[in-house]
């Protein structure tokens, strides 16, 4: 087998050498480099492509995707590597490739166009547009040949070529009209609802909508495909905390249990796959994204704080193990993603044949693995390889381990020990397989999410090494991914940081730095959060409220978008609102709270119409409505009483609390109101404020608990 693989590798290298690269060959993006030897004469986004388009009077074929996108790979193999399709593309268009993860600004603009034209979106995103960047056709994946009444590349391109030659003025006019219709909606957002503001009714409405869409049988929300949507779950935890509504908590626990048991979770190497293609969380789309891991770490960590369930702690710690093992650069920052495909087959790396388990493990251990993880000779996942159907298995927990242990008459810990021993053997065998490709670029925004996740887990689990990992990543971003004037850059790869930062880079990095400060009590991170927040307000804020996706001096596109929808990743606006509120309470700067309020008013009509689509924003609304707590602990961090007070807040689910350590006077420059706060009688002292008023300082931990209204969260 190794000889065959070596021959295939040599043939692939020889084939590439025989081809002439296109204009993508000098790019840094792994996605663009994947297409550098296509016969399509791809350009990166830039003036060269648009100048040629104008000079030759050719429309532009814009293709947007990302390196771990399965259907992007399919379209490349079917069309972009095909000599007939590529010839038509080169004759008809100037062709541009964009990595959506590198240029989310371009992606968001043209995705809005696609959704306006077709009513849906996704990747690969295909746009035909004029030399002036105005779109006149939009689609997602297009097959090589038409089928089921839809056109294929071989049909559509000649039709477009004919229209461009015969009716170019009509196309240009149509494109201008489309731009005029879409631009105000995307750049300004829906009309502001000036009559109402978001209030507690908005939160109750968001909960009711989630309850209505909850799958009571299989958990999660809506029907297949099912996405993890961790910010839905963390909102529900806040709703439970606010109201005591046990059904809100049950939706969270049932969904977390189902995902951790299902095939969407990698039970051998850890980490979550992108989404489930079925209702029951069994068959995933196998790619793994950094942002999913970060948000799910947060969800499982907060659920552990609420319930005390050890499985939630275990889930978060396993995901962190995967990240630090497979997705961490030598410098300490985090890579983007791992592909769904290996050796050209989706999921091949993660699947197991029944006989393979028995070849690797002793019969008794193999029996146990197959029983626990649903492995059978018939398989639960059928894949086609070279026209031959193979019977493969996706490992998933068929039923809770407690039930299996009871049936086998084993103590639960003994069962877990046996399974862990076998898992390590499976992992070692799997490591010898051809790994999925890894997108090893480093993005500021996604790293910000992971910094936040590691910091929260460090506090909740008492794992200082997680905060140390978060610090390494934060220090790398601040050192290597900042421009000379201190502004953030978006992407780093192979020693080069580039691309002006977007709103999410600022918002997510500020979030990470706030969490990192509270995990380490190192005021440098609070100082950096405030500095970056100042830049975000200066460069991105709309005077009418909210933040634009791009800075005021960024490249001009069709329009300057302003987004608030919380999709797979929370929106920059939603995260920014909570950042502003938290920084306002940390520093006492009420101007930041006013800016958050203005943002909420801007989006109020949009959010009130469908609150469940803005669950991360509802975190900010929950904070704004209160009660919130500002806690300053004055004392030496090495003092046992100081550590105990900090530990109390770390272990508890206090979503609307901000925490400061007053250890030395330097913090007073950042937080002036702490000037008069000090340890009384030489003892660590807690200062607890709520609703713009402060209680008497106390040295008594039980009194501090009363002030925070701590209740027994776990149950």
For each residue, the residues with C-beta under 8 A, 3 or more apart:
1: 4 5
2: 5 6
3: 6 7
4: 1 7 8
5: 1 2 8 9 434
6: 2 3 9 10
7: 3 4 10 11
8: 4 5 11 12
9: 5 6 12 13
10: 6 7 13 14
11: 7 8 14 15
12: 8 9 15 16
13: 9 10 16 17
14: 10 11 17 18
15: 11 12 18 19
16: 12 13 19 37
17: 13 14
18: 14 15
19: 15 16 37 39
20:
21: 24 25 36 37
22: 25 35 36 37 38 40 41 42 43
23: 26 41 42 43 44 48
24: 21 27 32 33 35 36 42 43 44 97
25: 21 22 33 36
26: 23
27: 24 32 33 36 44
28: 32 33 441 491 493 494 496 498
29: 32 33 67 99 101 102 441 491 493
30: 33 34 67 437 439 440 441 493
31: 34 35 65 66 67 72 97 99 101 102 439
32: 24 27 28 29 35 36 42 44 97 99
33: 24 25 27 28 29 30 36
34: 30 31 67 76
35: 22 24 31 32 38 40 42 76 80 97
36: 21 22 24 25 27 32 33 42
37: 16 19 21 22
38: 22 35 42 76 80 81 86
39: 19 80 81 83 86 87 90
40: 22 35 80 86 89 90 95
41: 22 23 90 95
42: 22 23 24 32 35 36 38 95 96 97
43: 22 23 24 46 48 49 52 94 95 96 97
44: 23 24 27 32 49 96 97 98
45: 49 96 98 103 106
46: 43 49 50
47: 50 51
48: 23 43 51 52
49: 43 44 45 46 52 53 60 94 96
50: 46 47 53 54 60 94 131 133
51: 47 48 54 55
52: 43 48 49 55 56 58 94
53: 49 50 56 57 58 59 60 94 131
54: 50 51 57 131
55: 51 52
56: 52 53 94
57: 53 54 131
58: 52 53 92 93 94 131 164
59: 53 92 93 94 128 129 130 131 136 160 164 171
60: 49 50 53 93 94 95 96 127 128 129 130 131 133
61: 89 92 93 94 95 96 126 127 128
62: 96 98 110 125 126 127 128 129 135
63: 75 80 95 96 97 98 124 125 126 127
64: 97 98 99 100 106 107 110 111 123 124 125 126 127
65: 31 69 72 75 97 98 99 100 123 124 125
66: 31 69 72 99 100 101 123 337 439
67: 29 30 31 34 72 99 101 336 337 339 437 439
68: 287 288 289 336 337 338 339 340 436 437 439
69: 65 66 72 73 123 124 287
70: 73 74 285 287 340 341 346
71: 74 75 122 123 124 140 141
72: 31 65 66 67 69 75 76 123 124
73: 69 70 76 77 341
74: 70 71 77 78 141
75: 63 65 71 72 78 79 80 124 141 142
76: 34 35 38 72 73 79 80 81
77: 73 74 80 81
78: 74 75 81 82 85 143 144 153
79: 75 76 82 85 86 142 143 144 153
80: 35 38 39 40 63 75 76 77 85 86 89
81: 38 39 76 77 78 86
82: 78 79 85 86 144
83: 39 86 87
84: 87 88 154
85: 78 79 80 82 88 89 144 153 154 157
86: 38 39 40 79 80 81 82 83 89 90
87: 39 83 84 90 91
88: 84 85 91 92 153 154 157 158 161
89: 40 61 80 85 86 92 93 95 153 157
90: 39 40 41 86 87 93 95
91: 87 88 161
92: 58 59 61 88 89 157 158 160 161 164
93: 58 59 60 61 89 90 128 157
94: 43 49 50 52 53 56 58 59 60 61
95: 40 41 42 43 60 61 63 89 90
96: 42 43 44 45 49 60 61 62 63
97: 24 31 32 35 42 43 44 63 64 65
98: 44 45 62 63 64 65 102 103 106 107
99: 29 31 32 64 65 66 67 102 103
100: 64 65 66 103 104 106 107 123 125
101: 29 31 66 67 104 336 439 441 443 491
102: 29 31 98 99 441 490 491 499
103: 45 98 99 100 106 107 499
104: 100 101 107 108 502 504 549
105: 108 109 502 549 550 554 555 557 561
106: 45 64 98 100 103 109 110 557
107: 64 98 100 103 104 110 111 125
108: 104 105 111 112 549 561 563
109: 105 106 112 113 186 557 558 559 561
110: 62 64 106 107 113 114 125 127 135 138 558
111: 64 107 108 114 115 121 125
112: 108 109 115 116 182 186 561
113: 109 110 116 117 127 135 138 178 182 558
114: 110 111 117 118 120 121 125 127 138 139 140
115: 111 112 118 119 120 121
116: 112 113 178 181 182
117: 113 114 135 137 138 178
118: 114 115 121 138 139 140
119: 115
120: 114 115 140
121: 111 114 115 118 125 140
122: 71 125 140 141
123: 64 65 66 69 71 72 100 140
124: 63 64 65 69 71 72 75 140 141
125: 62 63 64 65 100 107 110 111 114 121 122 138 140
126: 61 62 63 64 138 139 140 141 142
127: 60 61 62 63 64 110 113 114 135 137 138
128: 59 60 61 62 93 135 136 137 138 160
129: 59 60 62 132 133 134 135 136 175
130: 59 60 133 134 135 136 171 172 175
131: 50 53 54 57 58 59 60
132: 129 175
133: 50 60 129 130 557 558
134: 129 130 172 175 176 178 179 558
135: 62 110 113 117 127 128 129 130 138 175 178 179 558
136: 59 128 129 130 171 174 175 178
137: 117 127 128 160
138: 110 113 114 117 118 125 126 127 128 135
139: 114 118 126 142
140: 71 114 118 120 121 122 123 124 125 126
141: 71 74 75 122 124 126
142: 75 79 126 139 151 152 153 156
143: 78 79 146 147 150 152 153
144: 78 79 82 85 152 153 154
145: 152 153 154 155
146: 143 149 150 151 152 154 155
147: 143 150 152
148:
149: 146
150: 143 146 147
151: 142 146 155 156 159
152: 142 143 144 145 146 147 155 156
153: 78 79 85 88 89 142 143 144 145 156 157
154: 84 85 88 144 145 146 157 158
155: 145 146 151 152 158 159
156: 142 151 152 153 159 160
157: 85 88 89 92 93 153 154 160 161
158: 88 92 154 155 161 162
159: 151 155 156 162 163
160: 59 92 128 137 156 157 163 164
161: 88 91 92 157 158 164 165
162: 158 159 165 166
163: 159 160 166 167 168 171
164: 58 59 92 160 161 167 168 171
165: 161 162 168
166: 162 163
167: 163 164 170 171
168: 163 164 165 171 172
169: 172 173
170: 167 173 174
171: 59 130 136 163 164 167 168 174 175
172: 130 134 168 169 175 176
173: 169 170 176 177
174: 136 170 171 177 178
175: 129 130 132 134 135 136 171 172 178 179
176: 134 172 173 179 180
177: 173 174 180 181
178: 113 116 117 134 135 136 174 175 181 182
179: 134 135 175 176 182 183 558 559
180: 176 177 183
181: 116 177 178 185
182: 112 113 116 178 179 185 186 558 559
183: 179 180 186 187 558 559
184: 187 188
185: 181 182 188 189 190
186: 109 112 182 183 189 559 561 562
187: 183 184 548 559 560 561 562
188: 184 185 544 562
189: 185 186 192 546 562 564 602 603 606
190: 185 605 606
191: 605
192: 189 544 545 601 602 604 605
193: 196 604 605 606 608
194: 601
195:
196: 193 199 604 605 608
197: 600 601 604
198: 202 600 604 607 608 621
199: 196 202 625
200: 203 204 625
201: 204 205
202: 198 199 205 206 607 608 611 618 621
203: 200 206 207 239 242 611 618 621 622 625
204: 200 201 207 208
205: 201 202 208 209 608 611
206: 202 203 209 210 235 239 611 612 614 615 618
207: 203 204 210 211 236 239 245 248
208: 204 205 211 212
209: 205 206 212 213 610 611 612
210: 206 207 213 214 221 232 235 236 251 612 615
211: 207 208 214 247 248 251
212: 208 209
213: 209 210 221 222 612
214: 210 211 219 220 221 251
215: 218 219 220 221 222 223 226 279
216: 219
217:
218: 215 258 279 280 281
219: 214 215 216 251 254 255 257 258 259 281
220: 214 215 226 229 255 258 259 276 279 281
221: 210 213 214 215 226 229 232 255
222: 213 215 226
223: 215 226 279
224: 276 277 278 279
225: 275 276 277 278 285
226: 215 220 221 222 223 275 276 278 279 281
227: 274 275 276 568
228: 259 264 272 275 292 295 296 299
229: 220 221 232 233 568 615
230: 233 234 292 295 296 298 299
231: 234 235 295 566 570 615 616 619
232: 210 221 229 235 236 612 615
233: 229 230 236 237 251 252 255 256 299 303
234: 230 231 237 238 298 299 302 615 619
235: 206 210 231 232 238 239 615 616 618 619 622
236: 207 210 232 233 239 240 248 249 251 252
237: 233 234 240 241 248 249 252 302 303 306 653 655
238: 234 235 241 242 618 619 622 655 656
239: 203 206 207 235 236 242 243 245 248 622
240: 236 237 243 244 245 246 248 249 252 306
241: 237 238 306 653 655 713
242: 203 238 239 622
243: 239 240 248
244: 240
245: 207 239 240 248 249
246: 240 249 250
247: 211 250 251
248: 207 211 236 237 239 240 243 245 251 252
249: 236 237 240 245 246 252 253 306 307
250: 246 247 253 254
251: 210 211 214 219 233 236 247 248 254 255
252: 233 236 237 240 248 249 255 256 299 303
253: 249 250 256 257 303 307 309
254: 219 250 251 257 258
255: 219 220 221 233 251 252 258 259
256: 233 252 253 259 260 299 300 303 312 315
257: 219 253 254 260 261 311
258: 218 219 220 254 255 261 262 280 281
259: 219 220 228 255 256 262 264 265 272 281 296
260: 256 257 265 300 311 315 397
261: 257 258 265 281 396 397 400
262: 258 259 265 276 280 281 282 284 396 397
263: 273 276 281 282 283 284 394 395 396
264: 228 259 272 273 275 276 281 282 284
265: 259 260 261 262 270 271 272 273 315 396
266: 269 270 271 272 273 288 322 350
267: 270 373 395 396 397 423
268: 350 395 423 426 427 430
269: 266 322 326 427 430
270: 265 266 267 318 319 321 322
271: 265 266 288 293 318 319 322 323 326
272: 228 259 264 265 266 288 292 293 296 319
273: 263 264 265 266 276 284 285 286 287 288 340
274: 227 284 285 286 287 288 289 292 340
275: 225 226 227 228 264 284 285
276: 220 224 225 226 227 262 263 264 273 279 280 281 282 283 284 285
277: 224 225 283 284 285
278: 224 225 226 281 282 283
279: 215 218 220 223 224 226 276
280: 218 258 262 276
281: 218 219 220 226 258 259 261 262 263 264 276 278 284 396
282: 262 263 264 276 278 380 394 396
283: 263 276 277 278 380 381 394
284: 262 263 264 273 274 275 276 277 281 347 394
285: 70 225 273 274 275 276 277 340 346
286: 273 274 340 341 346 347 349 350 436
287: 68 69 70 273 274 337 338 339 340 436
288: 68 266 271 272 273 274 292 293 337 338
289: 68 274 292 293 336 337
290: 293 294 323 327 334 335 336 337 443 446 447 449 450
291: 294 295 446 449 568 569
292: 228 230 272 274 288 289 295 296 568
293: 271 272 288 289 290 296 297 319 322 323 327 450 453
294: 290 291 297 298 446 449 450 452 453
295: 228 230 231 291 292 298 299 449 453 569 570
296: 228 230 259 272 292 293 299 300 315 316 319
297: 293 294 300 301 316 319 320 450 453 454 456 457
298: 230 234 294 295 301 302 452 453 456
299: 228 230 233 234 252 256 295 296 302 303
300: 256 260 296 297 303 304 312 313 315 316 319
301: 297 298 304 305 312 313 316 453 456 457 460 461
302: 234 237 298 299 305 306 456 460 653 655
303: 233 237 252 253 256 299 300 306 307 309 312
304: 300 301 307 308 309 310 312 313 316 460 461
305: 301 302 460 651 652 653 713
306: 237 240 241 249 302 303 653 713 714
307: 249 253 303 304 312 713 714 715
308: 304 713 714 715
309: 253 303 304 312 313
310: 304 313 314
311: 257 260 314 315
312: 256 300 301 303 304 307 309 315 316
313: 300 301 304 309 310 316 317 460 461
314: 310 311 317 318
315: 256 260 265 296 300 311 312 318 319
316: 296 297 300 301 304 312 313 319 320 457 461
317: 313 314 320 321 457 461 463
318: 270 271 314 315 321 322
319: 270 271 272 293 296 297 300 315 316 322 323
320: 297 316 317 323 324 453 454 457 466
321: 270 317 318 324 325
322: 266 269 270 271 293 318 319 325 326 327
323: 271 290 293 319 320 326 327 328 334 450
324: 320 321 327 328 469
325: 321 322 328
326: 269 271 322 323 338 438
327: 290 293 322 323 324 334 335 338 438
328: 323 324 325 332 333 334 335 469
329: 332 333 334 335 440 442 476
330:
331: 472 476 480
332: 328 329 469 472 473 475 476
333: 328 329 442 447 472 473 476 477 492
334: 290 323 327 328 329 442 446 447 450 473
335: 290 327 328 329 438 439 440 441 442
336: 67 68 101 289 290 439 440 441 442 443 446
337: 66 67 68 287 288 289 290 438 439
338: 68 287 288 326 327 435 436 437 438 439
339: 67 68 287 342 436 437 438 439
340: 68 70 273 274 285 286 287 346 347 436
341: 70 73 286 344 345 346 347 348 436 437
342: 339 345 348 349 433 434 435 436 437
343: 348 434
344: 341
345: 341 342 348 383 385
346: 70 285 286 340 341 383
347: 284 286 340 341 350 351 381 383 394
348: 341 342 343 345 351 383 433 434
349: 286 342 430 433 434 435 436
350: 266 268 286 347 394 430
351: 347 348 381 383 392 393 394
352: 356 357 375 392 393 395 426
353: 356 357 379 390 391 392 393
354: 357 358 370 375 376 377 379 391 393
355: 358 359 377
356: 352 353 359 360
357: 352 353 354 360 361 366 369 370 375 426
358: 354 355 361 363 366
359: 355 356
360: 356 357 366 425 426 429
361: 357 358 365 366 369 422 425 426
362: 365 366
363: 358 366 367
364: 367 368
365: 361 362 368 369 418 421 422
366: 357 358 360 361 362 363 369 370
367: 363 364 370 371
368: 364 365 371 372 418 419 422
369: 357 361 365 366 372 373 375 419 422 426
370: 354 357 366 367 373 374 375 376
371: 367 368 398 404
372: 368 369 397 398 401 404 419
373: 267 369 370 393 395 396 397 398
374: 370 380 393 395 396 397 398
375: 352 354 357 369 370 393 395
376: 354 370 379 380 393
377: 354 355 391
378: 391
379: 353 354 376 382 390 391 392 393
380: 282 283 374 376 392 393 394 396
381: 283 347 351 392 393 394
382: 379 389 390 391 392
383: 345 346 347 348 351 389 390 392
384: 387 388 389 390
385: 345 388 390
386:
387: 384
388: 384 385
389: 382 383 384
390: 353 379 382 383 384 385
391: 353 354 377 378 379 382
392: 351 352 353 379 380 381 382 383
393: 351 352 353 354 373 374 375 376 379 380 381
394: 263 282 283 284 347 350 351 380 381
395: 263 267 268 352 373 374 375
396: 261 262 263 265 267 281 282 373 374 380
397: 260 261 262 267 372 373 374 400 401
398: 371 372 373 374
399: 403 404
400: 261 397 403 404
401: 372 397 404 405 412 415 416 419
402: 405 406 412
403: 399 400 406 407
404: 371 372 399 400 401 407 408 415
405: 401 402 408 410 411 412 414 415
406: 402 403 409
407: 403 404
408: 404 405 415
409: 406
410: 405 414 415 418
411: 405 414 415
412: 401 402 405 415 416
413: 416 417
414: 405 410 411 417 418
415: 401 404 405 408 410 411 412 418 419
416: 401 412 413 419 420
417: 413 414 420 421
418: 365 368 410 414 415 421 422
419: 368 369 372 401 415 416 422 423
420: 416 417 423 424
421: 365 417 418 424 425
422: 361 365 368 369 418 419 425 426
423: 267 268 419 420 426 427
424: 420 421 427 428
425: 360 361 421 422 428 429
426: 268 352 357 360 361 369 422 423 429 430
427: 268 269 423 424 430 431
428: 424 425 431 432
429: 360 425 426 432 433
430: 268 269 349 350 426 427 433
431: 427 428
432: 428 429
433: 342 348 349 429 430
434: 5 342 343 348 349
435: 338 342 349 438
436: 68 286 287 338 339 340 341 342 349
437: 30 67 68 338 339 341 342
438: 326 327 335 337 338 339 435
439: 30 31 66 67 68 101 335 336 337 338 339
440: 30 329 335 336 493
441: 28 29 30 101 102 335 336 491 492 493
442: 329 333 334 335 336 447 476 481 491 492 493
443: 101 290 336 446 447 490 491 505
444: 447 448 477 481 488 489 490 491 501 505 508 509
445: 448 449 490 502 504 505 507 508 509
446: 290 291 294 334 336 443 449 450 508
447: 290 333 334 442 443 444 450 451 473 477 508 509 512
448: 444 445 451 452 477 505 507 508 509 510 511 512 513
449: 290 291 294 295 445 446 452 453 508 511 512 569
450: 290 293 294 297 323 334 446 447 453 454 470 473 512
451: 447 448 454 455 470 473 474 509 512 513 515 516
452: 294 298 448 449 455 456 508 511 512 514 515 516
453: 293 294 295 297 298 301 320 449 450 456 457
454: 297 320 450 451 457 458 466 467 469 470 473
455: 451 452 458 459 466 467 470 512 515 516 518 519 520
456: 297 298 301 302 452 453 459 460 515 519
457: 297 301 316 317 320 453 454 460 461 463 466
458: 454 455 461 462 463 464 465 466 467 470 519
459: 455 456 462 467 518 519 650
460: 301 302 304 305 313 456 457 650 651
461: 301 304 313 316 317 457 458 466
462: 458 459 647 650
463: 317 457 458 466 467
464: 458 467 468
465: 458 468 469
466: 320 454 455 457 458 461 463 469 470 519
467: 454 455 458 459 463 464 470 471 516 519 520
468: 464 465 471 472
469: 324 328 332 454 465 466 472 473
470: 450 451 454 455 458 466 467 473 474 512 515 516 519
471: 467 468 474 475 516 520 522 525
472: 331 332 333 468 469 475 476
473: 332 333 334 447 450 451 454 469 470 476 477
474: 451 470 471 477 478 512 513 516 525 528
475: 332 471 472 478 479
476: 329 331 332 333 442 472 473 479 480 481
477: 333 444 447 448 473 474 480 481 482 488 509
478: 474 475 481 482 528
479: 475 476 482
480: 331 476 477 492 497
481: 442 444 476 477 478 488 489 490 492 497
482: 477 478 479 486 487 488 489 497
483: 486 487 488 489 500
484:
485:
486: 482 483 531 535
487: 482 483 500 501 535 539 551
488: 444 477 481 482 483 501 505 506 509 532 535
489: 444 481 482 483 492 497 498 499 500 501 505
490: 102 443 444 445 481 498 499 500 501 502 505
491: 28 29 101 102 441 442 443 444 497 498 499
492: 333 441 442 480 481 489 496 497 498
493: 28 29 30 440 441 442 496
494: 28
495:
496: 28 492 493
497: 480 481 482 489 491 492
498: 28 489 490 491 492
499: 102 103 489 490 491
500: 483 487 489 490 550 551 554 555
501: 444 487 488 489 490 505 506 551
502: 104 105 445 490 505 506 549 550 551 572
503: 506 507 536 540 547 548 549 550 572 573 576
504: 104 445 507 508 569 571 572 575
505: 443 444 445 448 488 489 490 501 502 508 509
506: 488 501 502 503 509 510 532 533 535 536 540 572 576
507: 445 448 503 504 510 511 536 547 572 573 575 576 579
508: 444 445 446 447 448 449 452 504 505 511 512 572 575
509: 444 445 447 448 451 477 488 505 506 512 513 532
510: 448 506 507 513 514 529 532 533 536 575 576 579 583
511: 448 449 452 507 508 514 515 575 578 579
512: 447 448 449 450 451 452 455 470 474 508 509 515 516
513: 448 451 474 509 510 516 517 525 526 528 529 532
514: 452 510 511 517 518 525 526 529 579 582 583 586
515: 451 452 455 456 470 511 512 518 519
516: 451 452 455 467 470 471 474 512 513 519 520 522 525
517: 513 514 520 521 522 523 525 526 529
518: 455 459 514 515 521 658 659
519: 455 456 458 459 466 467 470 515 516
520: 455 467 471 516 517 525
521: 517 518 637 646 661 663
522: 471 516 517 525
523: 517 526 527 666 667 670
524: 527 528
525: 471 474 513 514 516 517 520 522 528 529
526: 513 514 517 523 529 530 586 670
527: 523 524 530 531 670
528: 474 478 513 524 525 531 532
529: 510 513 514 517 525 526 532 533 579 583
530: 526 527 533 534 583 587 670
531: 486 527 528 534 535
532: 488 506 509 510 513 528 529 535 536
533: 506 510 529 530 536 537 579 580 583 592
534: 530 531 537 538
535: 486 487 488 506 531 532 538 539
536: 503 506 507 510 532 533 539 540 541 547 576
537: 533 534 540 541 595
538: 534 535 541
539: 487 535 536 551 552 553
540: 503 506 536 537 547 548 549 550 551 552
541: 536 537 538 546 547 548 595
542: 545 546 547 548 562 602
543:
544: 188 192 602
545: 192 542 598 599 601 602 603
546: 189 541 542 562 564 573 598 599 602 603
547: 503 507 536 540 541 542 562 572 573 576 599
548: 187 503 540 541 542 551 552 560 561 562
549: 104 105 108 502 503 540 560 561 562 563 572
550: 105 500 502 503 540 554 555 557 560 561
551: 487 500 501 502 539 540 548 554
552: 539 540 548
553: 539
554: 105 500 550 551
555: 105 500 550
556: 560
557: 105 106 109 133 550 560
558: 109 110 113 133 134 135 179 182 183
559: 109 179 182 183 186 187
560: 187 548 549 550 556 557
561: 105 108 109 112 186 187 548 549 550
562: 186 187 188 189 542 546 547 548 549 573
563: 108 549 571 572 573
564: 189 546 571 573 574 603 606 607 614 617
565: 571 613 614
566: 231 569 570 571 574 613 614 615 616 617
567: 571
568: 227 229 291 292
569: 291 295 449 504 566
570: 231 295 566 574 575 616
571: 504 563 564 565 566 567 574 575 614 616 617
572: 502 503 504 506 507 508 547 549 563 575 576
573: 503 507 546 547 562 563 564 576 577 599 603 617
574: 564 566 570 571 577 578 614 616 617 619 620
575: 504 507 508 510 511 570 571 572 578 579 616
576: 503 506 507 510 536 547 572 573 579 580 596 599
577: 573 574 580 581 596 599 600 617 620
578: 511 574 575 581 582 596 616 619 620 623
579: 507 510 511 514 529 533 575 576 582 583
580: 533 576 577 583 584 592 593 595 596 599
581: 577 578 584 585 592 593 596 620 623 624
582: 514 578 579 585 586 623 658
583: 510 514 529 530 533 579 580 586 587 589 592
584: 580 581 587 588 589 590 591 592 593 596
585: 581 582 588 593 628 630 658
586: 514 526 582 583 630 658 660 671
587: 530 583 584 592 670 671 672
588: 584 585 671 672 673
589: 583 584 592 593
590: 584 593 594
591: 584 594 595
592: 533 580 581 583 584 587 589 595 596
593: 580 581 584 585 589 590 596 597 624
594: 590 591 597 598
595: 537 541 580 591 592 598 599
596: 576 577 578 580 581 584 592 593 599 600 620 624
597: 593 594 600 601 624
598: 545 546 594 595 601 602
599: 545 546 547 573 576 577 580 595 596 602 603
600: 197 198 577 596 597 603 604 617 620 621 624
601: 192 194 197 545 597 598 604
602: 189 192 542 544 545 546 598 599
603: 189 545 546 564 573 599 600 606 607 614 617
604: 192 193 196 197 198 600 601 607 608
605: 190 191 192 193 196 608 609
606: 189 190 193 564 603 609 614
607: 198 202 564 603 604 610 611 613 614 617
608: 193 196 198 202 205 604 605 611
609: 605 606
610: 209 607 613 614
611: 202 203 205 206 209 607 608 614 615 618
612: 206 209 210 213 232 615
613: 565 566 607 610
614: 206 564 565 566 571 574 603 606 607 610 611 617 618
615: 206 210 229 231 232 234 235 566 611 612 618 619
616: 231 235 566 570 571 574 575 578 619 620
617: 564 566 571 573 574 577 600 603 607 614 620 621
618: 202 203 206 235 238 611 614 615 621 622
619: 231 234 235 238 574 578 615 616 622 623 655
620: 574 577 578 581 596 600 616 617 623 624
621: 198 202 203 600 617 618 624 625
622: 203 235 238 239 242 618 619 625 655 656
623: 578 581 582 619 620 626 628 655 656
624: 581 593 596 597 600 620 621
625: 199 200 203 621 622
626: 623 656 690 691
627: 656 690 691 709
628: 585 623 656 657 658 690 691
629: 654 656 657 658 688 689 690 707 708
630: 585 586 657 658 660 688 689 690
631: 649 657 658 659 660 686 687 688 689 708
632: 659 660 661 662 674 677 686 687
633: 642 645 646 659 660 661 662 684 685 686 687
634: 662 663 674 677 678 679 684 685 686 687 697
635: 639 641 642 645 661 662 663 679 683 684 685
636: 639 642 663 679 684
637: 521 642 643 646 661 663
638: 642 643
639: 635 636 642 643 684
640: 643 644
641: 635 644 645 683 684 699 701
642: 633 635 636 637 638 639 645 646 661 684
643: 637 638 639 640 646 647
644: 640 641 647 648 701
645: 633 635 641 642 648 649 684 686 701 704
646: 521 633 637 642 643 649 650 659 661
647: 462 643 644 650 651
648: 644 645 651 652 701 704 705 710
649: 631 645 646 652 654 657 659 708
650: 459 460 462 646 647
651: 305 460 647 648
652: 305 648 649 708 710 713
653: 237 241 302 305 306 713
654: 629 649 657 708 710
655: 237 238 241 302 619 622 623
656: 238 622 623 626 627 628 629
657: 628 629 630 631 649 654 708
658: 518 582 585 586 628 629 630 631
659: 518 631 632 633 646 649
660: 586 630 631 632 633 667 671 674
661: 521 632 633 635 637 642 646 667
662: 632 633 634 635 667 674 677 678
663: 521 634 635 636 637 667
664: 667
665: 668
666: 523 669
667: 523 660 661 662 663 664 670 671 674
668: 665 671 672 674 675
669: 666 672
670: 523 526 527 530 587 667
671: 586 587 588 660 667 668 674
672: 587 588 668 669 675
673: 588 677
674: 632 634 660 662 667 668 671 677
675: 668 672
676:
677: 632 634 662 673 674 685 687 697
678: 634 662 685
679: 634 635 636 682 683 684 685
680: 683 685 697 699
681: 699
682: 679
683: 635 641 679 680 699
684: 633 634 635 636 639 641 642 645 679 699
685: 633 634 635 677 678 679 680 697 698 699
686: 631 632 633 634 645 697 698 699 701 704 707
687: 631 632 633 634 677 694 695 697
688: 629 630 631 694 695 698 704 707 708
689: 629 630 631 692 693 694 695
690: 626 627 628 629 630 693 694 695 707
691: 626 627 628
692: 689
693: 689 690
694: 687 688 689 690
695: 687 688 689 690 698 707
696:
697: 634 677 680 685 686 687
698: 685 686 688 695 703 704 707
699: 641 680 681 683 684 685 686
700: 703 704
701: 641 644 645 648 686 704 705
702: 705 706
703: 698 700 706 707
704: 645 648 686 688 698 700 701 707 708
705: 648 701 702 708 710
706: 702 703 709 710
707: 629 686 688 690 695 698 703 704
708: 629 631 649 652 654 657 688 704 705
709: 627 706
710: 648 652 654 705 706
711:
712: 715
713: 241 305 306 307 308 652 653
714: 306 307 308
715: 307 308 712
